[in-house]
């Protein structure tokens, strides 16, 4: 049990460091492009959840629409976040 807790802590530390290096993400939603800023990492039962907050930015006119229909936050699990990072690295 202690090894699993340590592994989870190490994973959270790794992802926290990665999010600090990538504090901003541009995410294409069904409502348009939105600019998001890293907010926090937590857990939902046994799964890690990475939370980014929508930023109102003049360069992204769909922010109000995204906030209204989808909310102010975007939540990722570890796999989804790594997928987003992969596309960021390629761009």
Secondary structure, DSSP 8 states (H G I E B T S, - for coil): -HHHHHHHHHHHHHHHHHHHHT-EEEEEETTEEEEEEEEEEEEETTEEEEEEEEE-BTTBTTHHHHHHHH-SEEEE-HHHHHHHHHHHHH-
